[in-house]
Amino acid sequence: MFRPTPITLSTSDGVRLRGQYLSGPGSTGVAFAVGHGFTNHVRKPAVRAVLRRLAEHGAVLAVDFRGHGRSGGASSVGPAEVADMSAALERLRELGHRRVVSVGFSLGGAVALRQAALADPVERPDAMISVSGPARWWVRDTPAMRRVHWLLEQPHGRWAARLLGVRLGEEWAEVPASPIELAPLLAPTPALLVHGTDDHYFPVSDAEALHAAAGGELWLERGMRHAESATTPELVDRMARWARTAVERCAERG
């Protein structure tokens, strides 16, 4: 069992983030920076289960995104959270981890992809994994996403979001580039996209479109639904093995 250590860090735009760092014997190879889904945080049972399983493969640093859990600030639902992921990757490197991989779920998947695509080469992860991530903004194809947009756009919805533990920021002044627009910029960073065939938030076509734009690998998991709550221990193990192999191949190529 890995006992998490509380961590606090600040982003480049001055937001104070709270999270957890897990490491144990053998956590000297690949390390993972993990970003959760919308309305989640690192103490939610489904998130905690993923973190503990991932820690069997390497050190893990997971933060509550801004506006979530114990972190400060307000959620931008994607764009500003890139700084949160960058801060987590930077802290892992400060802790001595030479090979770092970003892993994101749902909202975190979009954040991980955008961070890897937008960051300077020295700030990028050595590999990126996006699980159940969207390709586009304003997806309303499913009842679940229509409920999310009620939370984001309606006054009573924004009040309800606070009851769910999410502090929302102002609406976007400018529309940021969507994940699918940035996907071609991921190369040469190794990328893995994981999506459930029964995802009830984002259709499989989103994952297929991202894969067509980004390249890398796409795993369509039969019967899987959405994000952390649908991520099995076996899937965590496979993702961790993929990350280690991808990083080792990059190291061999120099």
C-alpha positions as CSV (number, residue, x, y, z in Angstrom):
1,M,0.0,0.0,0.0
2,F,1.3,3.4,-0.9
3,R,0.7,6.2,1.6
4,P,0.2,9.5,-0.2
5,T,2.2,12.5,0.8
6,P,0.3,15.9,0.7
7,I,1.9,18.4,-1.7
8,T,1.3,22.0,-2.4
9,L,2.6,23.8,-5.5
10,S,2.0,27.1,-7.4
11,T,1.4,27.5,-11.0
12,S,3.0,30.0,-13.4
13,D,-0.1,32.2,-13.0
14,G,0.0,32.1,-9.3
15,V,-2.7,29.6,-8.4
16,R,-2.1,27.4,-5.3
17,L,-2.7,23.8,-6.0
18,R,-3.1,20.9,-3.5
19,G,-2.6,17.3,-4.3
20,Q,-0.8,14.1,-3.4
21,Y,2.5,12.4,-4.2
22,L,2.8,8.6,-4.1
23,S,6.1,6.8,-4.3
24,G,7.3,3.4,-3.1
25,P,10.1,0.9,-3.6
26,G,11.1,0.9,-7.3
27,S,9.6,4.3,-8.0
28,T,12.8,5.4,-9.7
29,G,11.9,5.0,-13.4
30,V,8.9,6.6,-15.1
31,A,6.9,9.0,-13.0
32,F,3.3,10.0,-13.7
33,A,1.5,13.4,-13.4
34,V,-2.2,12.7,-13.3
35,G,-5.1,15.1,-14.1
36,H,-8.6,14.2,-13.0
37,G,-12.0,14.7,-14.7
38,F,-14.5,17.5,-14.2
39,T,-16.0,17.6,-10.7
40,N,-13.4,15.1,-9.4
41,H,-10.4,15.5,-7.1
42,V,-7.6,13.4,-5.8
43,R,-9.6,12.1,-2.7
44,K,-12.5,10.7,-4.7
45,P,-12.6,6.9,-4.4
46,A,-12.4,6.2,-8.2
47,V,-9.5,8.7,-8.6
48,R,-7.7,7.3,-5.5
49,A,-8.0,3.7,-6.8
50,V,-6.4,4.7,-10.1
51,L,-3.6,6.6,-8.4
52,R,-2.7,3.8,-6.1
53,R,-2.7,1.2,-8.9
54,L,-0.5,3.5,-11.0
55,A,1.9,4.0,-8.1
56,E,2.7,0.3,-8.4
57,H,4.5,1.2,-11.6
58,G,6.2,4.5,-10.6
59,A,5.9,7.6,-8.6
60,V,2.7,9.5,-9.1
61,L,1.9,13.2,-8.5
62,A,-1.8,14.2,-8.8
63,V,-3.2,17.6,-8.1
64,D,-6.7,18.9,-7.7
65,F,-7.2,21.2,-10.8
66,R,-7.9,24.8,-10.0
67,G,-11.4,25.4,-8.7
68,H,-11.6,21.7,-7.7
69,G,-11.2,20.0,-4.3
70,R,-8.6,21.7,-2.1
71,S,-6.9,23.8,-4.8
72,G,-7.5,27.5,-5.1
73,G,-8.6,29.5,-8.1
74,A,-11.5,28.9,-10.4
75,S,-12.0,26.3,-13.1
76,S,-11.7,27.4,-16.7
77,V,-12.8,23.9,-17.8
78,G,-9.7,23.3,-19.9
79,P,-7.5,26.2,-21.0
80,A,-5.9,27.5,-17.8
81,E,-5.5,24.0,-16.4
82,V,-2.6,23.6,-18.8
83,A,-0.6,25.5,-16.2
84,D,-1.7,23.1,-13.5
85,M,-0.4,20.1,-15.5
86,S,2.9,21.9,-16.3
87,A,3.4,22.6,-12.6
88,A,2.9,19.0,-11.7
89,L,5.4,17.8,-14.3
90,E,7.9,20.4,-13.1
91,R,7.5,19.3,-9.5
92,L,8.2,15.7,-10.6
93,R,11.4,16.8,-12.3
94,E,12.4,18.8,-9.2
95,L,11.9,15.6,-7.2
96,G,14.5,13.9,-9.4
97,H,12.4,12.0,-11.8
98,R,14.1,12.1,-15.2
99,R,11.3,10.5,-17.2
100,V,7.8,11.9,-16.7
101,V,4.5,11.0,-18.3
102,S,1.2,12.9,-18.2
103,V,-2.0,11.0,-17.8
104,G,-5.4,12.7,-18.0
105,F,-9.0,11.6,-17.6
106,S,-11.9,13.3,-19.4
107,L,-11.3,17.1,-18.7
108,G,-7.8,16.0,-17.6
109,G,-7.4,14.2,-20.9
110,A,-8.0,17.4,-22.8
111,V,-5.6,19.2,-20.5
112,A,-2.9,16.6,-20.9
113,L,-3.2,16.8,-24.7
114,R,-3.2,20.6,-24.8
115,Q,-0.2,20.9,-22.4
116,A,1.9,18.4,-24.4
117,A,1.0,20.2,-27.7
118,L,1.5,23.8,-26.4
119,A,4.5,23.4,-24.1
120,D,8.1,24.2,-25.0
121,P,10.1,21.0,-25.7
122,V,11.8,21.1,-22.4
123,E,8.5,21.4,-20.5
124,R,6.7,18.6,-22.4
125,P,6.2,15.2,-20.9
126,D,8.2,12.3,-22.3
127,A,4.8,10.7,-23.2
128,M,1.1,11.6,-22.9
129,I,-1.9,9.4,-22.2
130,S,-5.5,10.8,-22.6
131,V,-8.4,8.7,-21.3
132,S,-12.0,9.5,-22.3
133,G,-11.0,12.9,-23.6
134,P,-13.1,15.2,-25.9
135,A,-12.0,16.3,-29.4
136,R,-14.2,19.4,-29.5
137,W,-15.6,22.1,-27.2
138,W,-19.4,22.4,-26.5
139,V,-20.1,18.7,-27.2
140,R,-23.8,18.2,-26.7
141,D,-24.2,14.8,-28.4
142,T,-25.1,13.0,-25.3
143,P,-27.5,13.5,-22.3
144,A,-24.5,13.5,-19.9
145,M,-22.8,16.4,-21.8
146,R,-26.0,18.3,-22.0
147,R,-26.2,18.1,-18.2
148,V,-22.6,19.3,-18.0
149,H,-23.4,22.3,-20.1
150,W,-26.4,23.1,-17.9
151,L,-23.9,23.3,-15.0
152,L,-21.6,25.6,-17.0
153,E,-24.0,27.9,-18.7
154,Q,-27.1,28.4,-16.5
155,P,-27.2,30.4,-13.3
156,H,-28.8,27.6,-11.3
157,G,-26.4,25.1,-12.9
158,R,-23.4,27.2,-11.8
159,W,-24.8,27.2,-8.3
160,A,-25.3,23.4,-8.5
161,A,-21.6,23.1,-9.6
162,R,-20.6,24.7,-6.3
163,L,-22.5,22.0,-4.5
164,L,-20.5,19.5,-6.4
165,G,-17.3,21.2,-5.2
166,V,-16.4,23.1,-8.4
167,R,-15.8,26.8,-8.5
168,L,-16.3,28.1,-12.0
169,G,-14.5,31.0,-13.5
170,E,-15.7,33.5,-16.0
171,E,-16.9,32.4,-19.4
172,W,-14.1,32.4,-22.1
173,A,-13.4,35.8,-23.5
174,E,-11.8,34.1,-26.5
175,V,-12.4,30.5,-27.6
176,P,-9.1,28.5,-27.1
177,A,-7.9,26.0,-29.6
178,S,-9.7,22.7,-29.2
179,P,-7.9,19.4,-28.6
180,I,-8.4,18.3,-32.2
181,E,-6.9,21.6,-33.5
182,L,-3.8,21.0,-31.3
183,A,-3.5,17.3,-31.8
184,P,-1.1,17.6,-34.9
185,L,1.3,19.5,-32.6
186,L,1.8,16.5,-30.3
187,A,4.5,14.9,-32.4
188,P,7.2,13.8,-31.6
189,T,5.8,13.2,-28.1
190,P,4.5,9.6,-27.9
191,A,0.7,9.7,-27.4
192,L,-1.9,7.2,-26.3
193,L,-5.6,7.8,-26.6
194,V,-7.9,5.5,-24.6
195,H,-11.6,5.5,-25.1
196,G,-14.5,3.3,-24.1
197,T,-16.9,2.0,-26.7
198,D,-19.8,2.6,-24.2
199,D,-18.6,6.1,-23.2
200,H,-21.7,8.0,-22.3
201,Y,-20.1,11.5,-22.4
202,F,-18.1,11.6,-25.6
203,P,-18.7,9.5,-28.7
204,V,-16.1,7.1,-30.1
205,S,-15.9,9.3,-33.1
206,D,-14.2,11.9,-31.0
207,A,-11.4,9.5,-30.2
208,E,-11.1,8.4,-33.8
209,A,-10.9,12.0,-35.0
210,L,-8.2,12.8,-32.4
211,H,-6.2,9.8,-33.5
212,A,-6.5,10.7,-37.1
213,A,-5.1,14.2,-36.3
214,A,-2.5,13.2,-33.7
215,G,-1.3,9.8,-34.8
216,G,0.1,7.8,-31.9
217,E,-1.9,4.9,-30.6
218,L,-5.7,4.5,-30.0
219,W,-7.2,1.8,-27.7
220,L,-10.9,1.4,-28.1
221,E,-11.9,-0.5,-24.9
222,R,-14.9,-2.7,-25.5
223,G,-17.7,-2.1,-22.9
224,M,-15.8,0.7,-21.1
225,R,-17.8,3.8,-20.1
226,H,-16.2,7.0,-18.9
227,A,-12.9,8.1,-17.3
228,E,-11.7,7.1,-13.8
229,S,-14.8,5.3,-12.7
230,A,-14.5,3.0,-15.7
231,T,-10.8,2.5,-15.6
232,T,-10.0,-1.0,-14.3
233,P,-6.8,-2.1,-12.6
234,E,-5.9,-4.1,-15.6
235,L,-6.2,-1.1,-17.9
236,V,-4.0,1.0,-15.5
237,D,-1.4,-1.7,-15.7
238,R,-1.5,-1.8,-19.5
239,M,-1.2,2.0,-19.8
240,A,1.7,2.1,-17.4
241,R,3.5,-0.6,-19.4
242,W,2.8,1.4,-22.6
243,A,4.3,4.5,-21.0
244,R,7.5,2.7,-19.9
245,T,8.0,1.2,-23.4
246,A,7.3,4.5,-25.1
247,V,9.8,6.4,-22.9
248,E,12.4,3.7,-23.3
249,R,12.1,3.8,-27.1
250,C,12.5,7.6,-27.1
251,A,15.6,7.2,-24.9
252,E,17.1,4.7,-27.3
253,R,16.6,7.1,-30.2
254,G,18.3,9.8,-28.2
